[in-house]
Amino acid sequence: MNLHNHKRNCLGWLFYALALLLAAWLLIPPASPGSASSFEQTTQEGEQLFQKNCAACHTIGSGDLVGPDLQGIVQRREQDWLIKMITQPEKLLASGDPIAQDLLQQYKLMMPNLGISDVQAQSLLAYLESADSGGGGAANVKLTGGQAQNGRALFTGQAAFSNNGTPCIACHSTAGISAIGGGNLGPDLTHIYGRLGDGGLSSALVGLPFPTMQGIFNTHPLTAQEQADLFAYFQETDQQATQNSAIDSNIIWGAGSVGALILFGVMLFFWPRQRESISSRLRKTA
């Protein structure tokens, strides 16, 4: 009798354990939806990072801007290289990396360090991978209707920006703006239009993607008209500098030719006297 009761108790506990396992299986969600949700969250963060930090210079399938089109970049480059390029581009370039050097030579500007962490870089790569089938960025941005004269005044500080931004001349210079030039914290922008082209320069003025500029203009953004005026000014400086270079070359060549003729005349005048002996000159003066 006791053995029979013992068997009944064991069977009861076995059924109880199976019931708990069944309840747990029904209540706990499978792992795959959780993974998908995590990937979706990572991709969403990557999209936010792209729009904030990258869209001013890059597109996904809409062509080059300040930097290269990033469509298919996850397949073309190794992940470790991409993370280094996103998080510490200056160190990658300084290491002599040939791909980074080729990109600098092609696009004329080094990618700035935007303070993106490794984890954020992975989120960006997840977004780029998911967005490869579509287009992104601002490839169609084109600033029109600007006045070069107004852009020059904004650049030099003769006219104030509407939102009290710092004049460009504090950090940059262009050819012919003044006898003493502008600041040297940033690059000379005389030929920035020639280097970036319509789309690249438009995107750079709209997004101001460089860390130093973001620190200044985040709370003092440029208006659409100011962007267009600066765009027109940079178009003009690129053309005028080329013309001025040709004029300066002609002036230098002409001045050099005149100087050479004068020197040749002086030599012709004094050379016969140099050929005379001292005794001959003394006899002529005696």
SERO-4910 file (N, C-alpha, C, O; in steps of 0.05 Angstrom, whole numbers):
BEGIN
 pado doro    nc1    nc2    nc3   cac1   cac2   cac3    cc1    cc2    cc3    oc1    oc2    oc3
  Met    A     17    -24      0      0      0      0     17     25      0     12     44    -15
  Asn    A     38     25     16     56     48     17     70     51     -9     75     74    -18
  Leu    A     78     28    -22     92     29    -48     73     41    -69     82     57    -86
  His    A     48     33    -67     29     44    -87     25     74    -84     24     89   -103
  Asn    A     23     83    -59     20    112    -53     45    127    -63     43    150    -73
  His    A     69    115    -59     94    128    -67     94    132    -97    102    153   -107
  Lys    A     85    111   -112     84    113   -141     65    135   -150     71    151   -168
  Arg    A     42    137   -136     23    157   -143     34    185   -138     30    204   -154
  Asn    A     48    188   -115     61    214   -110     82    222   -131     83    245   -140
  Cys    A     98    202   -139    118    208   -159    106    216   -186    115    236   -198
  Leu    A     84    202   -194     71    209   -218     58    237   -216     57    252   -236
  Gly    A     48    243   -192     36    270   -188     57    292   -192     52    312   -206
  Trp    A     80    288   -179    102    308   -182    111    310   -211    118    332   -221
  Leu    A    112    287   -225    121    288   -253    102    304   -270    110    320   -287
  Phe    A     76    299   -267     56    314   -282     57    344   -275     53    361   -292
  Tyr    A     62    350   -249     64    377   -240     88    392   -253     85    415   -262
  Ala    A    111    378   -255    135    389   -268    130    394   -298    138    414   -309
  Leu    A    116    374   -311    111    377   -339     92    401   -344     94    415   -364
  Ala    A     73    404   -326     54    427   -329     69    453   -326     63    472   -341
  Leu    A     88    455   -308    104    480   -305    120    486   -330    122    508   -339
  Leu    A    133    465   -341    149    468   -365    132    478   -388    140    495   -404
  Leu    A    107    466   -391     89    474   -412     81    503   -409     79    518   -428
  Ala    A     75    511   -384     67    539   -379     90    558   -385     85    579   -397
  Ala    A    115    551   -378    138    568   -383    142    571   -414    148    592   -423
  Trp    A    138    549   -428    142    549   -457    121    567   -471    127    581   -490
  Leu    A     97    567   -460     76    584   -471     79    613   -464     72    631   -480
  Leu    A     89    619   -440     91    646   -431    116    661   -440    114    685   -446
  Ile    A    139    647   -443    164    660   -451    164    662   -481    161    642   -495
  Pro    A    168    687   -493    168    690   -522    193    677   -534    214    676   -521
  Pro    A    191    668   -558    214    656   -572    236    676   -576    231    701   -575
  Ala    A    261    667   -580    284    684   -581    285    701   -607    295    723   -606
  Ser    A    275    690   -629    278    704   -654    265    732   -655    277    750   -664
  Pro    A    240    735   -646    228    762   -646    244    781   -629    247    805   -636
  Gly    A    255    771   -606    271    789   -589    296    799   -604    303    822   -602
  Ser    A    309    781   -620    332    789   -635    325    809   -656    340    829   -661
  Ala    A    302    805   -669    294    823   -690    288    851   -678    296    871   -690
  Ser    A    276    851   -655    270    877   -642    296    892   -635    298    916   -639
  Ser    A    316    876   -626    341    889   -619    355    900   -644    366    922   -643
  Phe    A    354    885   -666    366    895   -691    351    920   -701    364    939   -711
  Glu    A    325    919   -698    309    943   -707    316    967   -691    318    989   -702
  Gln    A    320    964   -665    327    986   -648    355    997   -656    359   1021   -657
  Thr    A    374    978   -661    401    986   -669    400   1002   -695    414   1022   -699
  Thr    A    384    992   -715    381   1005   -740    369   1033   -738    378   1052   -751
  Gln    A    349   1035   -720    337   1061   -716    357   1081   -704    357   1104   -712
  Glu    A    373   1072   -685    394   1090   -674    414   1097   -696    423   1120   -697
  Gly    A    421   1078   -713    439   1084   -735    428   1105   -754    443   1122   -763
  Glu    A    403   1103   -760    390   1123   -777    391   1151   -765    397   1170   -779
  Gln    A    386   1153   -739    387   1179   -726    416   1190   -726    420   1214   -731
  Leu    A    436   1173   -722    463   1181   -723    471   1190   -751    485   1210   -755
  Phe    A    461   1176   -771    467   1183   -799    456   1210   -806    470   1227   -817
  Gln    A    431   1215   -799    418   1240   -806    432   1264   -791    434   1286   -802
  Lys    A    441   1259   -767    454   1280   -751    482   1285   -760    491   1308   -762
  Asn    A    498   1264   -765    526   1267   -769    536   1263   -798    557   1273   -805
  Cys    A    521   1248   -814    532   1239   -839    518   1250   -864    530   1253   -885
  Ala    A    492   1256   -862    476   1262   -885    485   1288   -900    479   1291   -923
  Ala    A    499   1305   -886    508   1330   -899    531   1324   -919    535   1340   -937
  Cys    A    545   1302   -916    568   1296   -933    564   1271   -950    578   1267   -969
  His    A    545   1254   -942    542   1228   -956    513   1222   -962    495   1232   -949
  Thr    A    509   1206   -983    483   1195   -989    485   1165   -990    506   1153   -988
  Ile    A    461   1152   -992    461   1123   -995    446   1118  -1021    422   1114  -1022
  Gly    A    461   1117  -1043    449   1111  -1069    441   1135  -1085    429   1132  -1106
  Ser    A    448   1160  -1076    440   1184  -1091    464   1199  -1102    461   1222  -1111
  Gly    A    488   1188  -1101    512   1201  -1112    530   1213  -1091    522   1216  -1068
  Asp    A    554   1221  -1100    574   1233  -1082    565   1261  -1074    552   1276  -1090
  Leu    A    573   1269  -1050    570   1297  -1041    598   1307  -1033    616   1305  -1049
  Val    A    600   1316  -1009    627   1323   -999    644   1298   -997    668   1299  -1003
  Gly    A    632   1276   -990    645   1250   -989    631   1230  -1007    612   1237  -1021
  Pro    A    641   1206  -1008    630   1186  -1026    602   1176  -1019    594   1177   -996
  Asp    A    588   1167  -1040    563   1153  -1036    568   1127  -1020    587   1112  -1026
  Leu    A    552   1122  -1000    557   1099   -982    540   1074   -989    540   1055   -973
  Gln    A    526   1074  -1011    511   1050  -1018    530   1027  -1023    549   1029  -1038
  Gly    A    525   1004  -1010    541    981  -1013    568    981   -999    584    964  -1002
  Ile    A    573   1002   -982    599   1005   -968    604    982   -949    627    974   -945
  Val    A    583    971   -937    586    949   -918    596    924   -932    610    908   -920
  Gln    A    588    921   -957    598    898   -972    626    902   -984    641    883   -988
  Arg    A    632    927   -990    658    933  -1003    681    935   -984    704    928   -991
  Arg    A    677    943   -959    698    946   -940    695    928   -916    672    920   -909
  Glu    A    717    921   -903    716    904   -879    705    920   -856    709    944   -854
  Gln    A    691    906   -838    678    920   -816    698    934   -798    693    956   -789
  Asp    A    721    921   -792    741    934   -774    750    960   -787    754    980   -772
  Trp    A    755    960   -813    764    985   -826    742   1006   -825    749   1030   -820
  Leu    A    718    999   -829    696   1018   -828    693   1031   -801    688   1055   -798
  Ile    A    695   1014   -780    693   1025   -753    715   1045   -747    711   1065   -734
  Lys    A    740   1038   -756    762   1057   -752    758   1082   -767    764   1104   -757
  Met    A    747   1080   -791    743   1104   -808    721   1122   -796    722   1146   -798
  Ile    A    701   1110   -783    680   1125   -771    688   1137   -745    681   1160   -739
  Thr    A    703   1122   -728    709   1131   -701    734   1148   -699    736   1167   -683
  Gln    A    755   1140   -714    781   1154   -712    794   1157   -740    815   1146   -745
  Pro    A    781   1173   -757    791   1175   -785    818   1188   -786    834   1181   -804
  Glu    A    825   1206   -768    851   1219   -769    874   1200   -763    895   1202   -774
  Lys    A    869   1181   -745    889   1161   -738    893   1141   -761    915   1132   -767
  Leu    A    871   1134   -774    872   1116   -797    888   1128   -819    904   1114   -832
  Leu    A    884   1154   -824    899   1168   -845    929   1170   -838    946   1166   -854
  Ala    A    934   1177   -812    962   1180   -803    977   1154   -804   1002   1154   -806
  Ser    A    963   1131   -802    976   1105   -803    986   1098   -831   1000   1078   -834
  Gly    A    979   1114   -851    987   1109   -878    968   1090   -893    976   1079   -914
  Asp    A    944   1086   -883    925   1069   -896    920   1078   -925    912   1101   -929
  Pro    A    925   1060   -944    923   1069   -973    895   1077   -981    892   1095   -998
  Ile    A    875   1064   -970    847   1071   -978    840   1099   -968    828   1115   -982
  Ala    A    847   1104   -943    842   1131   -931    857   1152   -947    846   1174   -951
  Gln    A    881   1147   -955    897   1167   -970    885   1171   -997    884   1194  -1007
  Asp    A    875   1150  -1010    863   1153  -1036    837   1170  -1034    831   1186  -1051
  Leu    A    822   1165  -1013    797   1181  -1009    803   1210  -1004    789   1228  -1015
  Leu    A    824   1216   -989    832   1244   -984    840   1257  -1011    833   1280  -1016
  Gln    A    855   1243  -1027    864   1254  -1052    840   1258  -1071    840   1278  -1086
  Gln    A    821   1241  -1070    798   1243  -1088    779   1265  -1080    769   1280  -1097
  Tyr    A    773   1267  -1054    752   1285  -1044    764   1311  -1032    748   1329  -1024
  Lys    A    790   1312  -1028    804   1337  -1020    799   1345   -991    810   1365   -982
  Leu    A    783   1331   -977    777   1338   -949    779   1312   -932    769   1291   -940
  Met    A    791   1314   -909    793   1292   -891    767   1290   -874    757   1310   -865
  Met    A    757   1266   -871    733   1262   -855    740   1270   -826    760   1261   -815
  Pro    A    723   1287   -813    729   1296   -786    722   1275   -766    706   1257   -771
  Asn    A    734   1277   -742    727   1260   -720    702   1271   -707    703   1293   -695
  Leu    A    680   1256   -708    654   1266   -699    648   1256   -670    626   1260   -660
  Gly    A    667   1242   -658    663   1232   -631    643   1209   -629    629   1206   -609
  Ile    A    643   1192   -650    625   1169   -651    639   1145   -638    662   1140   -644
  Ser    A    625   1131   -621    637   1108   -607    635   1083   -625    622   1083   -645
  Asp    A    649   1062   -616    649   1037   -631    620   1026   -632    612   1015   -653
  Val    A    606   1027   -610    578   1016   -610    561   1032   -629    544   1021   -644
  Gln    A    564   1059   -629    548   1075   -647    556   1070   -676    539   1070   -694
  Ala    A    581   1065   -681    590   1058   -708    577   1032   -718    570   1030   -741
  Gln    A    574   1013   -700    561    988   -708    532    993   -714    521    980   -733
  Ser    A    519   1011   -700    491   1018   -706    490   1032   -733    471   1027   -749
  Leu    A    509   1049   -739    510   1062   -766    513   1041   -788    500   1043   -809
  Leu    A    530   1021   -784    534   1001   -804    509    984   -808    502    976   -830
  Ala    A    495    979   -785    470    964   -788    449    980   -804    435    968   -820
  Tyr    A    449   1006   -800    430   1023   -816    438   1023   -845    421   1021   -863
  Leu    A    464   1026   -850    474   1027   -878    467   1001   -893    460   1001   -916
  Glu    A    470    979   -878    464    953   -890    434    951   -897    427    940   -917
  Ser    A    418    961   -879    389    958   -883    379    978   -904    358    974   -916
  Ala    A    394   1001   -907    384   1022   -925    396   1020   -953    391   1037   -970
  Asp    A    412    999   -959    425    997   -985    406    997  -1008    413   1005  -1030
  Ser    A    381    987  -1004    363    986  -1026    350   1012  -1033    338   1015  -1054
  Gly    A    352   1032  -1015    340   1058  -1020    360   1080  -1021    384   1075  -1018
  Gly    A    351   1105  -1025    368   1128  -1027    366   1145  -1002    345   1144   -988
  Gly    A    387   1159   -995    386   1177   -972    405   1200   -976    419   1201   -996
  Gly    A    404   1219   -957    422   1242   -959    409   1265   -973    384   1266   -975
  Ala    A    425   1283   -984    415   1308   -995    427   1314  -1022    436   1336  -1027
  Ala    A    428   1293  -1039    442   1297  -1065    428   1318  -1082    442   1329  -1100
  Asn    A    402   1322  -1079    388   1341  -1095    389   1370  -1085    377   1388  -1097
  Val    A    404   1374  -1063    406   1401  -1052    422   1419  -1072    444   1411  -1080
  Lys    A    411   1442  -1079    425   1461  -1096    416   1488  -1088    393   1495  -1089
  Leu    A    435   1504  -1078    429   1531  -1069    429   1550  -1092    448   1552  -1107
  Thr    A    406   1564  -1096    404   1583  -1118    393   1610  -1107    383   1611  -1085
  Gly    A    395   1630  -1123    384   1656  -1116    401   1673  -1097    391   1692  -1086
  Gly    A    426   1665  -1093    443   1680  -1075    457   1703  -1089    459   1704  -1114
  Gln    A    466   1723  -1074    481   1746  -1084    509   1745  -1073    513   1745  -1049
  Ala    A    528   1744  -1091    556   1742  -1083    565   1765  -1065    581   1762  -1047
  Gln    A    555   1789  -1071    562   1813  -1056    553   1810  -1027    567   1817  -1008
  Asn    A    529   1799  -1023    519   1795   -996    535   1773   -982    540   1774   -958
  Gly    A    542   1752   -997    558   1731   -986    585   1740   -977    594   1732   -956
  Arg    A    597   1758   -992    623   1769   -984    620   1785   -958    637   1783   -940
  Ala    A    598   1801   -956    594   1816   -931    590   1798   -907    599   1804   -885
  Leu    A    576   1776   -911    572   1757   -889    598   1744   -882    604   1740   -858
  Phe    A    614   1737   -902    639   1723   -897    658   1741   -881    671   1731   -862
  Thr    A    660   1766   -888    679   1785   -875    669   1796   -849    684   1809   -834
  Gly    A    643   1793   -844    631   1805   -820    621   1833   -824    611   1845   -804
  Gln    A    622   1843   -848    610   1870   -853    580   1869   -850    568   1890   -843
  Ala    A    568   1846   -854    540   1842   -849    538   1819   -829    552   1799   -831
  Ala    A    520   1822   -809    517   1802   -788    498   1780   -797    479   1785   -812
  Phe    A    504   1755   -789    485   1733   -793    460   1738   -777    461   1749   -755
  Ser    A    437   1729   -788    412   1734   -775    410   1722   -747    398   1734   -729
  Asn    A    423   1699   -743    422   1685   -717    447   1689   -701    453   1673   -684
  Asn    A    462   1710   -708    486   1718   -693    508   1698   -693    523   1694   -674
  Gly    A    511   1684   -716    534   1666   -719    560   1681   -723    560   1705   -730
  Thr    A    582   1667   -718    608   1679   -720    615   1683   -750    611   1665   -766
  Pro    A    626   1707   -758    634   1711   -786    654   1690   -795    671   1682   -779
  Cys    A    653   1682   -820    671   1662   -830    700   1670   -828    718   1653   -825
  Ile    A    705   1696   -831    733   1706   -832    748   1701   -806    772   1702   -805
  Ala    A    733   1695   -784    746   1689   -759    763   1664   -760    783   1661   -746
  Cys    A    755   1645   -778    769   1620   -781    780   1614   -809    798   1598   -812
  His    A    770   1628   -829    777   1622   -857    785   1647   -871    782   1670   -861
  Ser    A    796   1643   -895    804   1665   -912    797   1658   -941    793   1635   -947
  Thr    A    796   1679   -957    793   1675   -986    811   1696  -1000    819   1716   -987
  Ala    A    817   1691  -1025    835   1709  -1039    823   1737  -1042    800   1740  -1049
  Gly    A    839   1758  -1035    831   1785  -1040    812   1797  -1020    801   1819  -1026
  Ile    A    807   1785   -997    788   1797   -979    799   1821   -964    784   1840   -957
  Ser    A    825   1820   -958    837   1843   -944    867   1840   -946    878   1819   -954
  Ala    A    881   1861   -938    911   1860   -939    922   1840   -919    942   1828   -925
  Ile    A    909   1837   -896    920   1819   -875    907   1791   -877    916   1773   -863
  Gly    A    886   1787   -894    874   1761   -896    856   1754   -873    850   1771   -857
  Gly    A    847   1729   -872    828   1720   -852    842   1702   -832    866   1702   -829
  Gly    A    825   1686   -818    836   1668   -798    848   1643   -810    844   1637   -833
  Asn    A    864   1629   -794    877   1605   -804    869   1580   -788    883   1559   -790
  Leu    A    849   1582   -772    839   1558   -757    828   1537   -777    832   1513   -773
  Gly    A    814   1547   -797    803   1530   -818    817   1534   -844    834   1552   -846
  Pro    A    811   1518   -864    825   1520   -890    818   1545   -905    797   1557   -900
  Asp    A    835   1553   -924    828   1574   -943    806   1564   -961    807   1542   -972
  Leu    A    785   1581   -965    761   1572   -979    760   1585  -1007    738   1584  -1019
  Thr    A    782   1595  -1017    781   1608  -1043    770   1589  -1065    754   1597  -1081
  His    A    780   1564  -1065    772   1545  -1086    754   1523  -1075    754   1501  -1086
  Ile    A    739   1529  -1054    722   1508  -1042    700   1499  -1062    692   1476  -1062
  Tyr    A    690   1518  -1079    670   1510  -1099    682   1491  -1119    669   1472  -1127
  Gly    A    707   1497  -1128    720   1480  -1148    725   1452  -1137    724   1432  -1151
  Arg    A    730   1450  -1110    736   1424  -1098    711   1407  -1094    712   1383  -1097
  Leu    A    689   1420  -1085    666   1405  -1077    644   1404  -1098    628   1386  -1099
  Gly    A    644   1424  -1116    622   1425  -1136    596   1435  -1125    594   1441  -1101
  Asp    A    576   1436  -1142    549   1446  -1134    537   1431  -1110    531   1443  -1090
  Gly    A    535   1404  -1114    521   1388  -1093    537   1387  -1067    525   1390  -1046
  Gly    A    563   1384  -1069    579   1382  -1045    580   1407  -1029    577   1407  -1005
  Leu    A    583   1430  -1043    584   1456  -1028    557   1463  -1017    555   1473   -994
  Ser    A    536   1457  -1032    509   1462  -1022    504   1446   -996    494   1457   -977
  Ser    A    510   1421   -997    506   1404   -974    523   1413   -950    513   1412   -927
  Ala    A    548   1421   -955    565   1430   -933    554   1455   -920    555   1458   -896
  Leu    A    543   1474   -936    531   1498   -925    505   1493   -910    499   1506   -890
  Val    A    490   1474   -920    464   1468   -907    469   1452   -881    456   1458   -861
  Gly    A    487   1433   -882    491   1416   -858    513   1425   -839    512   1418   -816
  Leu    A    532   1440   -850    556   1449   -833    566   1425   -817    565   1426   -793
  Pro    A    575   1404   -830    580   1378   -817    605   1376   -800    609   1356   -787
  Phe    A    622   1397   -800    647   1394   -786    644   1402   -756    630   1421   -750
  Pro    A    657   1387   -738    653   1390   -710    656   1419   -699    640   1428   -684
  Thr    A    677   1432   -708    682   1460   -699    659   1478   -707    650   1494   -691
  Met    A    649   1475   -732    628   1491   -741    601   1484   -727    585   1502   -722
  Gln    A    597   1459   -722    573   1451   -708    572   1463   -680    550   1472   -671
  Gly    A    595   1464   -667    596   1477   -640    588   1506   -641    577   1517   -621
  Ile    A    593   1519   -663    587   1548   -666    559   1553   -676    544   1570   -665
  Phe    A    551   1537   -696    526   1543   -710    502   1526   -702    480   1531   -712
  Asn    A    506   1507   -684    483   1491   -675    461   1509   -664    437   1504   -669
  Thr    A    469   1528   -648    449   1547   -636    447   1573   -652    431   1590   -644
  His    A    462   1575   -673    461   1600   -690    461   1592   -719    479   1599   -734
  Pro    A    440   1577   -728    440   1566   -755    439   1588   -777    428   1610   -772
  Leu    A    449   1581   -800    447   1599   -823    419   1597   -835    407   1576   -835
  Thr    A    409   1620   -844    384   1619   -858    388   1609   -887    411   1608   -896
  Ala    A    366   1602   -900    368   1592   -928    380   1613   -946    396   1607   -964
  Gln    A    373   1638   -942    384   1660   -959    414   1664   -954    429   1669   -972
  Glu    A    422   1662   -929    451   1665   -922    467   1642   -935    489   1646   -945
  Gln    A    456   1618   -934    469   1595   -947    473   1601   -977    494   1596   -989
  Ala    A    451   1611   -990    452   1616  -1019    472   1639  -1025    486   1637  -1045
  Asp    A    473   1659  -1008    491   1682  -1013    520   1673  -1010    537   1680  -1026
  Leu    A    526   1657   -990    554   1646   -987    561   1628  -1010    584   1628  -1020
  Phe    A    542   1612  -1019    547   1595  -1042    555   1611  -1067    574   1605  -1081
  Ala    A    540   1633  -1072    546   1650  -1095    573   1664  -1091    588   1667  -1111
  Tyr    A    580   1671  -1067    606   1684  -1062    629   1664  -1068    649   1672  -1080
  Phe    A    626   1639  -1059    647   1620  -1064    649   1613  -1093    671   1607  -1103
  Gln    A    627   1613  -1108    629   1610  -1137    645   1632  -1149    662   1627  -1167
  Glu    A    641   1656  -1139    655   1679  -1150    685   1679  -1144    701   1685  -1161
  Thr    A    691   1672  -1119    720   1672  -1111    735   1651  -1127    758   1655  -1134
  Asp    A    722   1628  -1132    736   1607  -1148    742   1617  -1176    764   1611  -1186
  Gln    A    724   1631  -1188    729   1642  -1216    748   1665  -1215    766   1666  -1232
  Gln    A    744   1684  -1197    762   1707  -1196    790   1700  -1190    809   1712  -1201
  Ala    A    794   1681  -1172    822   1674  -1165    836   1662  -1189    860   1667  -1192
  Thr    A    822   1647  -1206    834   1636  -1230    842   1658  -1249    864   1658  -1261
  Gln    A    824   1678  -1253    830   1700  -1270    853   1717  -1259    870   1725  -1274
  Asn    A    852   1722  -1233    873   1738  -1221    900   1725  -1223    921   1738  -1227
  Ser    A    900   1698  -1221    926   1683  -1224    937   1687  -1252    961   1690  -1255
  Ala    A    920   1686  -1272    929   1690  -1299    940   1718  -1303    960   1722  -1316
  Ile    A    925   1738  -1292    934   1766  -1294    961   1770  -1280    979   1783  -1290
  Asp    A    963   1759  -1255    988   1761  -1240   1011   1749  -1255   1033   1759  -1255
  Ser    A   1006   1726  -1268   1028   1713  -1283   1037   1731  -1306   1061   1732  -1312
  Asn    A   1018   1744  -1320   1025   1762  -1342   1041   1786  -1332   1061   1794  -1344
  Ile    A   1033   1797  -1309   1047   1820  -1297   1076   1812  -1290   1095   1826  -1295
  Ile    A   1078   1789  -1277   1105   1779  -1269   1122   1775  -1293   1146   1782  -1293
  Trp    A   1111   1763  -1314   1126   1757  -1338   1135   1784  -1351   1158   1786  -1360
  Gly    A   1116   1803  -1353   1123   1829  -1365   1144   1844  -1349   1163   1855  -1361
  Ala    A   1141   1844  -1323   1161   1858  -1306   1188   1845  -1308   1208   1858  -1309
  Gly    A   1188   1818  -1310   1214   1804  -1313   1227   1810  -1339   1251   1813  -1340
  Ser    A   1211   1813  -1361   1222   1819  -1387   1234   1847  -1388   1256   1851  -1398
  Val    A   1220   1866  -1376   1230   1894  -1375   1256   1895  -1359   1275   1908  -1367
  Gly    A   1256   1881  -1336   1280   1881  -1320   1304   1869  -1334   1326   1878  -1332
  Ala    A   1298   1847  -1349   1320   1834  -1364   1331   1853  -1385   1356   1854  -1389
  Leu    A   1314   1868  -1399   1323   1887  -1420   1340   1910  -1407   1361   1917  -1418
  Ile    A   1331   1920  -1384   1347   1941  -1371   1374   1930  -1362   1395   1944  -1366
  Leu    A   1375   1906  -1351   1400   1895  -1343   1419   1890  -1367   1443   1894  -1365
  Phe    A   1407   1881  -1389   1423   1877  -1413   1434   1903  -1424   1457   1904  -1433
  Gly    A   1419   1925  -1422   1429   1951  -1431   1451   1961  -1414   1471   1972  -1424
  Val    A   1449   1957  -1387   1470   1965  -1369   1496   1950  -1375   1518   1961  -1375
  Met    A   1493   1924  -1381   1516   1908  -1387   1530   1917  -1413   1554   1918  -1415
  Leu    A   1513   1924  -1433   1524   1934  -1458   1540   1960  -1454   1560   1965  -1467
  Phe    A   1529   1977  -1435   1543   2003  -1431   1569   1999  -1416   1589   2012  -1423
  Phe    A   1570   1981  -1397   1594   1979  -1380   1614   1958  -1390   1637   1958  -1383
  Trp    A   1604   1939  -1407   1622   1918  -1415   1647   1927  -1430   1669   1917  -1424
  Pro    A   1645   1947  -1450   1669   1956  -1463   1690   1968  -1444   1714   1965  -1448
  Arg    A   1680   1981  -1423   1698   1993  -1404   1712   1972  -1388   1735   1975  -1380
  Gln    A   1698   1949  -1384   1711   1928  -1369   1734   1914  -1385   1753   1904  -1373
  Arg    A   1731   1915  -1411   1751   1902  -1428   1776   1918  -1431   1798   1907  -1437
  Glu    A   1775   1944  -1426   1799   1961  -1427   1818   1955  -1404   1809   1950  -1381
  Ser    A   1843   1956  -1410   1863   1952  -1388   1865   1977  -1371   1856   1999  -1380
  Ile    A   1876   1975  -1348   1879   1998  -1330   1897   2019  -1343   1892   2043  -1341
  Ser    A   1919   2010  -1356   1937   2029  -1369   1924   2044  -1391   1930   2068  -1395
  Ser    A   1906   2031  -1407   1892   2045  -1429   1874   2066  -1417   1873   2088  -1428
  Arg    A   1860   2060  -1395   1843   2080  -1384   1859   2103  -1372   1850   2126  -1373
  Leu    A   1882   2097  -1361   1899   2119  -1350   1909   2137  -1372   1911   2161  -1368
  Arg    A   1917   2125  -1395   1927   2142  -1417   1905   2160  -1428   1910   2183  -1436
  Lys    A   1879   2150  -1428   1857   2166  -1438   1851   2189  -1419   1842   2211  -1428
  Thr    A   1856   2186  -1394   1850   2207  -1375   1873   2225  -1370   1870   2246  -1357
  Ala    A   1897   2218  -1381   1921   2235  -1376   1920   2260  -1392   1939   2277  -1391
***
